[in-house]
Amino acid sequence: MPRPIIATIHPEAVRHNLAQVQQAVPDAKLWTVVKANAYGHGIENVFEGLRATDGFAMLDLDEAQRLRTLGWRGPLLLLEGVFELRDLELCSRLSIWHTVHCDEQIDWLAAHKTQVGHRVFLKMNSGMNRLGFTPERFRAAYARLNALPQVDEISFMTHFSDADVDHGMDQQLEIFHKITEDLPGERSISNSAATMLHGEQSQVRCDWVRPGIVLYGSSPDFPAHDIAHWNLQPAMTLSSKIIAVQELQAGDSVGYGSKFQAEGCMRLGVVACGYADGYPRHCNTGTPVLVNGMRTRTLGRVSMDMLAVDLTDIPKAGLGSEVTLWGRASNGAVLPIDEVAAAAGTLGYELMCAVAPRVPKVIEGQGK
Ligand SMILES: *Cc1c(COP(=O)(O)O)cnc(C)c1O
C-alpha cells in the first residue's frame, strides 16, 4: 500500500463555486484563472468543472496549450503577456489573447509577422506598481498599439492591491476609469475579492471579471467571512491516515524541540503528513484537523513526514483512521483551507499551490 496521503480534487465543487461567481455578477464574462496549474489542483483535474466559463487566464503558454489539447476552443489570456517575441507565434497559432504591460511587448508585436489579428489587454499600473503602464503613459501606449496592423482588438485591464479592504480600491478604480473613459474596448479589473465583495457595482465588475481563489474554495475575505458565508466548497481535500498511536502521561513531550508537553493522560495519533507533503511547518499546536470527520488539533511541531494530533476526545480513532488536513471528510464535515493557512500565518493560496509532487492527486469518484 502506498503511503496514505492523498489530495482529492472535487470537480463538482469547482463547478458549484464557478456558479456562485456567475450568480454574483450575472452580466459579466468570466476569465477563470488557472495559473500555477489551477492553483495547485491540476488544470486537467478541474477543466470539466470549469467548462461553463467564458475564458481561461494563465501565465504560461504551456498551460494555454494544455487547455487547447483538452478541447477548449474559447478565449485564453496570458495575464503577464509574452516574455519574448517568439511567444507571439504561438499566440497567433493558438489564438491566445495576451496582456501588454510594457513598451517592449509593443515592440515585439510591431516586429511580429502574422496574418492573425491579435487581441490584447492593455494593462494599467493604477497603483500596485507591479505590471502596467502608468496613467500618464497609458494613452500613448494605446495610440502605439492601435496603430499596429498586428492588433485587432484592444481591451483594458488593471489589478487591485487591496480589493479585500474597505475602500481599498477607490483610488485605483477612479484613475483607471478616468484615463480609459473615452477609449473604445472592454474592461477587466476585478479578482475574486473585488468581484464577490463589490461586483454589484458596474464600475467594478466591468465586462470581464478574473476570479481565481474563490473557484478553489477559499474565502475572498477570510477571516471576516468563511467559505460557508460565501457558499463555496473546498476544491481539494488533503487527507491521510493515523499510522501510530502513543499514550502520554503528564510531562511527556511531543516531537522535535519538545514543543508540546502533556498536562495529563492523553492519546496521540501520528499522521503520515509533514512539510515535505506541503503541510505548513509553521502550524503550531492547536491547528485544526479532522480525525474521522471530528475536529481536533495538532500537537507539537510538524516534521518532514509526520505530524501529531490529539485523539484524547476521539477514543474510537486509532491506526488507519481517516485524517483530513483540509477539505471535506468522508462524513461531510468541512475544514476550510483558510483556517489551516491562518494558523501558519499565510493564505489558502500558498497552501493549495504548495502541495508537494509526492502527494498523488486523484479526481473524486475516479479512483487512481
Ligand atoms: C491571480 C490573478 C487574478 C486572480 O486573483 P484571485 O485573488 O485568485 O481571484 C486576477 N488577475 C490577475 C492579473 C492575477 O494575476
The ligand as a Gaussian input file, in Angstrom:
#p B3LYP/6-31G(d) Opt

LIG

0 1
 C       -4.013000      35.775000      -9.963000
 C       -4.712000      36.881000     -10.655000
 C       -6.106000      37.010000     -10.559000
 C       -6.953000      36.118000      -9.673000
 O       -6.817000      36.549000      -8.336000
 P       -7.643000      35.840000      -7.156000
 O       -7.330000      36.664000      -5.971000
 O       -7.121000      34.455000      -7.038000
 O       -9.060000      35.880000      -7.551000
 C       -6.710000      38.003000     -11.286000
 N       -5.989000      38.842000     -12.067000
 C       -4.650000      38.764000     -12.168000
 C       -3.914000      39.710000     -13.028000
 C       -3.963000      37.777000     -11.462000
 O       -2.642000      37.694000     -11.567000

